[in-house]
């Protein structure tokens, strides 16, 4: 290789995208899916942090009337925890090339997440039946807002879950779905952490 070629190279113009959608920067390799998920989680963290700060600040006002905590919220929390465990089972199966572990983990994670969302809707119905409407008190409005946004993110996660599950159902190998299962697991654990923080905040108020 000539000295002139070495002196005139422009490494910043080299296409950083490698095979199979992998971002290559020097010796650092990161799939595009992981990059996108991390950026998305940063945005979601900012959103939930701002809402949590607003919630904590509004609690200090004299007209703040806290809502009761239905026991179903405890059950829903347990369902989400077990769902996260099931996703971890799927991830472990993917890392060990164990298709049955992936299948069992994904099935249970999906079923338990749907049960969690159904339970959240049931809590909403309970609150409405008791007269805790969103427009009657700020505490009520925050409860519906926080649980709704979290629920929407969980529902979005189910879309990604379905893509992984359907690919596996159509006969995709563990290698083909390993990355998507890992991303789903990370997302599930993150939303579980978010829910635990929100649930603790609701209990403290």
C-alpha positions as a printed NumPy array, in Angstrom:
array([[  0.   ,   0.   ,   0.   ],
       [  1.525,   3.327,  -1.052],
       [  2.402,   6.148,   1.305],
       [  0.248,   8.512,  -0.783],
       [ -2.772,   6.245,  -0.303],
       [ -2.239,   6.16 ,   3.464],
       [ -1.911,   9.948,   3.683],
       [ -5.028,  10.621,   1.611],
       [ -7.401,   8.158,   3.283],
       [-10.592,   9.682,   4.748],
       [-11.827,   7.25 ,   7.406],
       [-14.844,   9.419,   8.174],
       [-16.154,   8.751,   4.668],
       [-15.988,   4.982,   5.   ],
       [-19.395,   3.324,   5.166],
       [-19.756,   2.276,   8.834],
       [-22.409,  -0.322,   8.099],
       [-21.185,  -3.885,   8.007],
       [-22.918,  -7.138,   7.285],
       [-26.328,  -7.94 ,   8.757],
       [-27.057,  -4.398,   9.832],
       [-24.119,  -4.121,  12.216],
       [-22.731,  -0.715,  13.035],
       [-18.943,  -0.823,  12.874],
       [-16.839,   1.878,  14.467],
       [-13.225,   0.811,  14.745],
       [-13.24 ,  -2.339,  16.872],
       [-16.742,  -1.562,  18.165],
       [-19.663,  -3.508,  16.716],
       [-23.306,  -2.843,  17.559],
       [-26.41 ,  -4.015,  15.657],
       [-28.68 ,  -1.249,  14.409],
       [-31.536,  -2.675,  16.463],
       [-29.609,  -2.174,  19.686],
       [-28.65 ,   1.36 ,  18.725],
       [-32.266,   2.216,  17.918],
       [-33.576,   0.65 ,  21.127],
       [-31.072,   2.53 ,  23.283],
       [-31.975,   5.835,  21.693],
       [-35.668,   5.078,  22.141],
       [-35.199,   4.139,  25.801],
       [-33.375,   7.404,  26.439],
       [-36.355,   9.31 ,  25.032],
       [-38.817,   7.249,  27.072],
       [-36.726,   7.791,  30.204],
       [-36.887,  11.547,  29.716],
       [-40.672,  11.409,  29.26 ],
       [-41.311,   9.331,  32.367],
       [-38.815,  11.346,  34.413],
       [-40.57 ,  14.601,  33.559],
       [-43.964,  13.111,  34.394],
       [-42.658,  11.728,  37.683],
       [-41.243,  15.114,  38.66 ],
       [-44.536,  16.789,  37.775],
       [-46.432,  14.177,  39.796],
       [-44.217,  14.596,  42.858],
       [-44.465,  18.384,  42.63 ],
       [-48.255,  18.357,  42.279],
       [-48.601,  16.144,  45.363],
       [-47.561,  19.109,  47.505],
       [-50.671,  21.118,  46.641],
       [-53.434,  21.312,  49.223],
       [-56.151,  20.11 ,  46.845],
       [-54.348,  16.86 ,  46.077],
       [-56.722,  13.982,  46.869],
       [-54.944,  10.625,  46.567],
       [-56.746,   7.689,  45.018],
       [-57.131,   4.3  ,  46.7  ],
       [-54.796,   1.538,  45.531],
       [-56.869,  -1.455,  44.346],
       [-55.434,  -4.848,  45.253],
       [-55.527,  -5.727,  41.549],
       [-52.535,  -3.43 ,  41.031],
       [-50.486,  -5.8  ,  43.195],
       [-51.623,  -8.739,  41.084],
       [-50.817,  -6.85 ,  37.891],
       [-47.355,  -6.055,  39.224],
       [-46.758,  -9.735,  39.946],
       [-47.913, -10.627,  36.432],
       [-45.475,  -8.162,  34.897],
       [-42.606,  -9.458,  37.038],
       [-43.269, -13.052,  35.982],
       [-43.606, -11.86 ,  32.382],
       [-40.128, -10.356,  32.624],
       [-38.819, -13.653,  34.002],
       [-40.403, -15.49 ,  31.075],
       [-38.731, -13.116,  28.622],
       [-35.409, -13.797,  30.33 ],
       [-36.034, -17.523,  29.875],
       [-36.575, -16.866,  26.167],
       [-33.382, -14.84 ,  26.   ],
       [-31.39 , -17.554,  27.761],
       [-32.823, -20.083,  25.333],
       [-31.784, -17.92 ,  22.388],
       [-28.248, -17.624,  23.713],
       [-28.053, -21.399,  24.211],
       [-29.636, -22.284,  20.833],
       [-32.536, -23.87 ,  22.713],
       [-35.62 , -23.343,  20.56 ],
       [-37.976, -24.9  ,  23.12 ],
       [-36.744, -22.473,  25.77 ],
       [-37.301, -19.57 ,  23.39 ],
       [-40.774, -20.802,  22.51 ],
       [-41.89 , -21.4  ,  26.102],
       [-40.479, -18.084,  27.289],
       [-42.102, -16.09 ,  24.506],
       [-45.483, -17.765,  24.931],
       [-45.634, -17.136,  28.664],
       [-44.285, -13.603,  28.333],
       [-46.976, -12.748,  25.796],
       [-49.81 , -14.333,  27.779],
       [-48.769, -12.68 ,  31.038],
       [-48.323,  -9.279,  29.408],
       [-51.807,  -9.45 ,  27.904],
       [-53.078, -10.42 ,  31.361],
       [-51.276,  -7.4  ,  32.838],
       [-52.844,  -5.003,  30.342],
       [-56.26 ,  -6.565,  30.897],
       [-55.792,  -6.118,  34.623],
       [-54.879,  -2.465,  34.145],
       [-58.084,  -1.901,  32.181],
       [-60.01 ,  -3.628,  34.959],
       [-58.482,  -1.227,  37.495],
       [-59.581,   1.7  ,  35.34 ],
       [-63.108,   0.313,  35.284],
       [-63.041,  -0.081,  39.066],
       [-61.932,   3.509,  39.539],
       [-64.628,   4.822,  37.197],
       [-67.298,   2.779,  38.98 ],
       [-66.171,   4.325,  42.275],
       [-66.429,   7.833,  40.836],
       [-62.711,   8.553,  40.415],
       [-62.905,  10.335,  37.078],
       [-59.891,  11.901,  35.394],
       [-61.487,  15.362,  35.333],
       [-62.467,  15.49 ,  39.009],
       [-59.025,  15.651,  40.608],
       [-55.414,  16.073,  39.539],
       [-54.377,  12.866,  41.294],
       [-56.938,  10.952,  39.268],
       [-55.727,  12.52 ,  36.027],
       [-52.117,  11.614,  36.776],
       [-53.089,   8.032,  37.602],
       [-54.841,   7.55 ,  34.279],
       [-52.091,   9.357,  32.374],
       [-49.19 ,   7.41 ,  33.857],
       [-50.842,   4.012,  33.571],
       [-52.062,   4.776,  30.044],
       [-48.647,   5.8  ,  28.726],
       [-47.005,   2.788,  30.353],
       [-49.715,   0.518,  28.958],
       [-49.27 ,   1.916,  25.46 ],
       [-45.555,   1.2  ,  25.615],
       [-46.296,  -2.351,  26.764],
       [-48.734,  -2.769,  23.878],
       [-46.044,  -1.526,  21.512],
       [-43.708,  -4.124,  22.972],
       [-46.259,  -6.798,  22.133],
       [-45.972,  -5.806,  18.472],
       [-42.237,  -6.542,  18.577],
       [-42.946,  -9.693,  20.59 ],
       [-45.394, -10.884,  17.921],
       [-42.848, -10.376,  15.17 ],
       [-40.345, -12.581,  17.004],
       [-42.965, -15.173,  17.878],
       [-44.408, -15.351,  14.366],
       [-40.953, -15.757,  12.829],
       [-40.233, -18.605,  15.212],
       [-43.637, -20.146,  14.437],
       [-42.848, -20.054,  10.705],
       [-39.691, -22.055,  11.328],
       [-36.979, -19.428,  11.759],
       [-33.839, -20.686,  13.452],
       [-32.701, -19.477,  16.852],
       [-29.897, -17.565,  15.159],
       [-32.408, -15.665,  13.037],
       [-34.452, -14.45 ,  16.014],
       [-31.744, -14.187,  18.676],
       [-31.283, -10.431,  18.335],
       [-35.01 ,  -9.657,  18.32 ],
       [-35.531, -11.802,  21.43 ],
       [-32.677, -10.013,  23.196],
       [-34.143,  -6.613,  22.294],
       [-37.609,  -7.643,  23.491],
       [-36.15 ,  -8.86 ,  26.779],
       [-34.294,  -5.6  ,  27.345],
       [-37.474,  -3.658,  26.598],
       [-39.545,  -5.828,  28.973],
       [-37.065,  -5.393,  31.814],
       [-36.98 ,  -1.659,  31.226],
       [-40.772,  -1.299,  31.308],
       [-40.912,  -3.496,  34.403],
       [-38.493,  -1.112,  36.116],
       [-40.565,   1.872,  34.995],
       [-43.73 ,   0.278,  36.349],
       [-42.132,  -0.519,  39.715],
       [-41.128,   3.138,  40.054],
       [-44.608,   4.322,  39.066],
       [-46.296,   1.824,  41.377],
       [-44.126,   2.908,  44.299],
       [-44.969,   6.524,  43.528],
       [-48.688,   5.731,  43.508],
       [-48.388,   3.946,  46.842],
       [-46.467,   6.824,  48.428],
       [-49.06 ,   9.37 ,  47.342]])
